[in-house]
């Protein structure tokens, strides 16, 4: 899923993040009709997002190829493009996965790339895709991620647009005498990642975190915050993360809250689209 680099706060909820969470949770591979703009506006207005901001972000998602517009009588509807559906399916694998904070495989994956200046937007998309996949900059032009990253899948939507030979990738293992601990500290701010987990936990542990919200909005906010936390945590091996790492608490809390909101939110969605 192409996303922007992680913010310090996982609870800085931008309209696009909320819309992606909504479409990923309730629409992708579940609802196959164009969705009225009024449903999206109503859901996000309950989260404090102005209708004008929702419309602006829907237009941008159309321009970026994630959504398509459809005329529904006097209203405008939106539906996912094949590209948008693929982006959300890729993200859902981690959103709903059993071990979202554990590296996949041993060692490290390294990437370097060169994209011409006139393809600046493509370079931004590439950086965003790498960030979502757990990469960070180790040295100028050299990106590193823990474990074995399926780079072909991560860059599937971008590779056709890249100039030939613009990305080079290889795997690596730690050598005796050259421990990775310092490299991890250079590439990632571990304490910021810890703080992101604590912020997520502090908010969603509160019993009143969603008590005044419609179920559809509550579950959208939960998934948006979870996506932000997944962006912030690159799945570093636990030996680099210090004592009392909070990732397991975050996972247990998300799983419990997600299950708690499930039926009311689906019922709310069905009522909105009927």
C-alpha positions in Angstrom: 0.0 0.0 0.0 1.5 3.4 -1.0 1.5 5.7 2.0 3.4 8.7 3.3 6.3 8.3 5.8 5.2 7.8 9.4 4.4 10.7 11.6 5.4 11.1 15.2 1.8 10.8 16.3 -0.3 7.8 15.1 -3.5 9.7 16.0 -3.0 12.6 13.5 -5.9 11.5 11.4 -5.9 12.9 7.9 -9.0 12.6 5.6 -7.2 10.4 3.1 -6.1 8.0 5.8 -9.7 7.7 7.1 -11.1 7.2 3.6 -8.6 4.4 2.9 -9.5 2.8 6.2 -13.2 3.0 5.4 -12.8 1.5 1.9 -10.5 -1.2 3.1 -12.7 -2.2 6.0 -16.2 -2.0 4.4 -15.9 -1.9 0.7 -13.0 -3.8 -0.8 -14.1 -7.3 -1.8 -17.3 -6.8 0.3 -19.5 -4.1 -1.3 -19.6 -4.0 -5.1 -21.8 -1.0 -5.8 -20.8 2.7 -6.1 -20.9 4.3 -2.7 -22.8 7.6 -2.3 -20.6 10.5 -1.3 -23.1 11.4 1.4 -22.2 8.1 3.2 -18.5 9.0 3.2 -19.1 12.6 4.2 -21.4 11.6 7.1 -19.0 9.0 8.4 -16.0 11.4 8.4 -18.0 14.4 9.7 -18.7 12.4 12.8 -14.9 12.2 13.2 -14.6 15.9 12.9 -13.6 16.2 9.2 -15.3 18.9 7.2 -17.4 17.9 4.2 -15.2 20.1 1.9 -12.1 18.2 3.0 -13.8 14.9 2.3 -14.8 16.0 -1.2 -11.3 17.3 -1.9 -9.6 14.1 -0.8 -12.1 12.0 -2.8 -11.2 14.0 -5.9 -7.5 13.4 -5.2 -8.1 9.7 -4.8 -9.8 9.7 -8.2 -6.9 11.6 -9.7 -4.4 9.1 -8.3 -6.3 6.1 -9.7 -7.6 4.7 -6.4 -11.3 5.6 -7.0 -13.7 6.1 -9.9 -16.7 8.5 -9.9 -20.1 7.2 -10.8 -23.3 9.2 -11.3 -26.1 8.0 -9.0 -29.1 10.0 -9.9 -28.6 13.4 -8.3 -25.7 12.2 -6.3 -22.1 11.2 -7.0 -20.9 7.8 -6.1 -17.4 6.4 -5.7 -16.0 2.9 -6.2 -12.6 1.4 -6.1 -10.6 0.9 -9.2 -8.7 -2.4 -9.8 -5.6 -0.6 -8.7 -7.3 0.7 -5.5 -8.6 -2.7 -4.6 -5.1 -4.2 -5.1 -3.6 -1.6 -2.8 -6.1 -2.3 -0.1 -5.8 -6.0 -0.4 -2.1 -5.8 0.1 -2.6 -3.6 3.2 -5.2 -5.9 4.6 -2.7 -8.8 4.8 -0.9 -6.9 7.5 -3.9 -5.2 9.1 -5.5 -8.6 9.8 -2.4 -10.7 10.0 -1.6 -12.8 13.1 1.9 -11.3 13.6 2.0 -7.7 12.3 5.0 -6.7 14.2 7.3 -9.7 13.6 9.8 -9.7 10.8 9.2 -12.1 7.9 12.2 -14.3 7.7 15.8 -13.7 8.8 18.4 -11.1 7.8 17.8 -7.8 6.1 16.6 -6.6 2.7 18.5 -3.7 1.1 17.4 -1.4 -1.7 19.0 1.4 -3.7 17.3 3.3 -6.5 17.8 6.1 -9.0 14.8 7.9 -10.4 15.3 11.1 -12.6 14.3 14.5 -11.2 11.5 14.9 -13.8 9.8 11.8 -12.4 9.5 13.3 -8.9 6.0 12.0 -8.3 7.1 8.5 -9.1 10.0 8.8 -6.8 7.6 9.9 -4.0 5.4 6.9 -4.7 8.5 4.6 -4.5 9.6 6.1 -1.2 6.1 5.7 0.2 5.8 2.1 -0.9 9.2 1.3 0.7 8.3 3.0 3.9 5.0 1.0 4.2 7.1 -2.2 3.6 9.3 -1.4 6.6 12.3 0.3 4.9 14.2 3.2 6.3 17.3 5.1 5.0 20.5 3.7 6.4 22.9 5.8 4.3 22.4 8.2 1.4 20.6 6.2 -1.2 20.6 3.0 0.7 17.3 1.7 2.3 17.1 -1.2 4.7 14.2 -3.3 6.0 14.2 -6.2 8.5 13.6 -9.7 7.3 12.8 -10.9 3.7 10.6 -8.3 2.0 8.6 -9.4 -1.1 9.7 -6.4 -3.0 8.0 -7.4 -6.3 4.7 -7.4 -4.5 5.4 -4.2 -2.6 6.3 -2.3 -5.8 3.9 -4.1 -8.1 1.9 -0.9 -8.9 5.0 1.1 -9.4 7.4 -1.2 -11.4 5.7 -0.7 -14.7 6.3 3.1 -14.5 9.9 2.8 -13.4 12.8 3.2 -15.9 14.6 -0.1 -16.5 17.3 -0.8 -13.9 16.3 2.0 -11.6 15.9 -0.2 -8.5 18.5 -2.6 -7.2 17.7 -4.9 -4.3 19.5 -7.7 -2.4 19.4 -9.5 0.9 22.0 -9.4 3.6 23.0 -11.1 6.9 24.9 -9.8 9.9 28.6 -10.5 9.9 30.6 -11.5 13.0 32.2 -8.3 14.4 29.8 -6.0 12.7 26.6 -6.1 14.9 23.5 -4.5 13.5 22.4 -2.8 16.7 24.1 0.5 15.7 22.7 0.3 12.1 19.2 -0.1 13.6 19.7 3.0 15.8 20.9 5.0 12.7 18.0 4.0 10.5 15.1 4.0 13.0 14.1 6.0 16.0 13.2 3.1 18.3 11.8 5.4 21.0 9.5 7.1 18.6 8.2 3.7 17.6 7.7 2.8 21.2 5.8 6.1 21.8 3.5 5.4 18.8 2.5 2.1 20.5 1.9 3.8 23.8 -0.2 6.5 22.2 -2.3 3.9 20.4 -2.8 1.9 23.6 -3.5 5.0 25.8 -6.3 6.1 23.5 -8.0 2.8 22.6 -7.8 1.3 26.1 -10.2 4.0 27.3 -13.7 2.6 27.5 -15.0 6.0 26.3 -12.7 6.2 23.3 -15.6 5.7 20.9 -18.6 6.0 23.1 -20.0 9.1 21.5 -19.3 8.0 17.9 -21.5 6.1 15.4 -20.2 2.5 15.1 -19.2 3.1 11.4 -17.1 6.0 12.4 -15.6 4.3 15.5 -14.4 1.3 13.5 -13.0 3.6 10.7 -11.0 5.5 13.3 -9.7 2.4 14.9 -8.5 0.9 11.6 -7.0 4.3 10.5 -5.1 4.5 13.8 -4.0 0.9 13.4 -2.7 1.5 9.8 -0.8 4.5 11.1 0.8 2.3 13.8 1.7 -0.3 11.2 3.4 2.4 9.2 5.3 3.5 12.3 6.6 0.0 13.3 8.8 -1.6 10.6 8.8 -5.1 12.3 12.3 -4.9 13.8 13.6 -8.0 15.6 12.8 -7.9 19.3 16.4 -8.0 20.4 16.8 -4.4 19.3 13.7 -3.1 20.9 14.5 -3.1 24.6 12.6 -4.5 27.6 8.8 -4.4 27.8 8.2 -3.8 24.1 4.5 -2.8 23.8 3.7 -4.3 20.4 1.9 -7.4 21.8 -0.3 -5.1 23.9 -1.1 -3.1 20.9 -2.0 -6.2 18.9 -4.2 -7.6 21.7 -6.0 -4.3 22.1 -6.6 -3.8 18.4 -7.9 -7.3 18.0 -10.3 -6.9 20.9 -11.6 -3.5 19.9 -11.9 -4.5 16.2 -14.1 -7.5 17.2 -16.1 -5.4 19.6 -17.0 -2.8 16.9 -17.6 -5.4 14.2 -21.3 -6.2 14.3 -22.5 -2.7 15.1 -20.4 -1.2 12.4 -21.5 -3.6 9.7 -25.1 -3.1 10.7 -24.5 0.7 10.5 -23.0 0.4 7.1 -25.9 -1.7 5.8 -28.3 0.9 7.0 -26.4 3.7 5.4 -26.2 2.0 1.9 -29.7 0.6 1.9 
